[in-house]
Amino acid sequence: MSERSNIGFFDTVMDRTIGRLRTAWRDIAGQARTTGAPAGPELTTEEAEHVREQLRACLDGRGGEVAARVRAAELGRTYLGLNAEGRKRFLRLLADEFDIDHAAVAKAAGAFLEASARREKEAAEETLRAALEAPRRRLLTQFNALPEGVKFLVDMRAELMSLARGDRALAGLERDLRALLRSWFDIGFLELKRITWDSSAALLEKLTAYEAVHEIRSWEDLKHRLEADRRCFGFFHPRMPEEPLIFVEVALVKGISSNIQALLDESAPVGDPREADTAIFYSISNCQRGLAGISFGNFLIKRVADDLAAELPHLKTFATLSPIPGFRAWLDVRLEEGQREVLLHAERAALAGLPSRKGARGLAGLLAAGRWVGDAEVAEAMRAALMRLCARYLLEEKSAQSRALDAVEHFHLTNGARVERLNWLADLSVKGLQQSAGLMVNYLYRLTEVEANHEAYTGEGRVAASTEVKALARLKEGSRSR
């Protein structure tokens, strides 16, 4: 495989998915007795009237289940034939004209409040419940019965998420679709499958396209990640059997890894998995843009760990080597507020003591310049401050909802991990330096503590962490680093 733009490669995979959808629905839609010309890619006003009729026909429900499938397939093929502007007009039509009838809701609510007898109250409640369901939601549900229909809705939401920003009507449609998808996707419904070099070429292509943490640069790189001392797993939904939802990449090693460059080194000898005592989860990639923000449930990593423990019972430690994607953004804001308030006296002195006034611009200036990592003396002067501030970021900084600011941390804490160790200069890639100043973190999964850690975090916002990381975060003026 030649090296290529990962975005272009992703788009190629998506084009194939759309082609498969069209093919899957062609024969079903061919049974429809349609009137009017098919919609052009722009969806003109005249063509929109035909689509409006299609939408109404889908909601009428006449002709039984087979007829409903035919109408839904025809409507779906219409949508797939539109360009970006045409799809926006289609979604606008669906959002504006097939929303909840607010007058009907007000009437049903009034009837419910006025009802007194038990049966009358129950009937009014049922009427109110029906009025509160937008017709477009019932319409979207019909695609669930089609082959590849769930994938169609996932991709529709991916497009809606960007269109809905600042648009109340489209935002309402996106919420309806998100609610449907949330009810269909949960860890209990997902199938865990191991991915190997013998998996289908299509699946290996998707692994390459969807890898979001550490880009797969070549076929050789991909093969290295599937060697005997590696494991790769995919989570799949029964209604999307050819489309992975999540990829999890694991290295089988001795001891907890502290450096991603070493793990991804293609020239490193292949280890014997029977001699490994530790499973390192080094890449977890969500594959479907349209499922962003939809949790698949808790204990996803524990499920993979349980499979590994069953296959390799000598594994004693399950941990991650994870990026900290939000650290630099948080730190840059803090440093803009004033380095004297952010850094300890000893940290400022270490920078000021660098020769040739290398530290004259302070920590913010060194980070912005980006050349510090190649100068061992400068990097060492920055180390104490960055390690302490990163520990503080992970353990103390919370959102308004009392969840960890860092998205990756939130995922692992929700899954029952604890913050185990910070690793200095663990990711020297451009992305790693830009996002986290080269730091990475190990999250430890002690299988006997996973549920307790999960409950402490989700219930109280309490972050489980090692003594080492807690000590780093607590460093103040006059205290000494150990």
Secondary structure by P-SEA (a helix, b strand, c coil): cccccaaaaaaaaaaaaaaaaaaaacccccccccccccccccccaaaaaaaaaaaaaaaaccccaaaaaaaaaaaaaaaaaccaaaaaaaaaaaacccccaaaaaaaaaaaaaacccaaaaaaaaaaaaaaaccaaaaaaaaaccccaaaaaaaaaaaaaaaaacccaaaaaaaaaaaaaaaaacccccbbbbbbcccccaaaaaaaaaaccccccccaaaaaaaacccbbbbbbbcccccccccbbbbbbbcccccccccccccccccccccccccbbbbcccccccccccccccccaaaaaaaaaaaaacccccbbbbbccccaaaaaaaaaaaacccccccaaaaaaaaacccccccccaaaaaaaccccccaaaaaaaaaaaaaaaaaaaccccccccccccaaaaaaaaaccccccccccccccaaaaaccccbbbbbbbccccaaaaaaaaaaccbbbbcaaaaaaaacccccccc
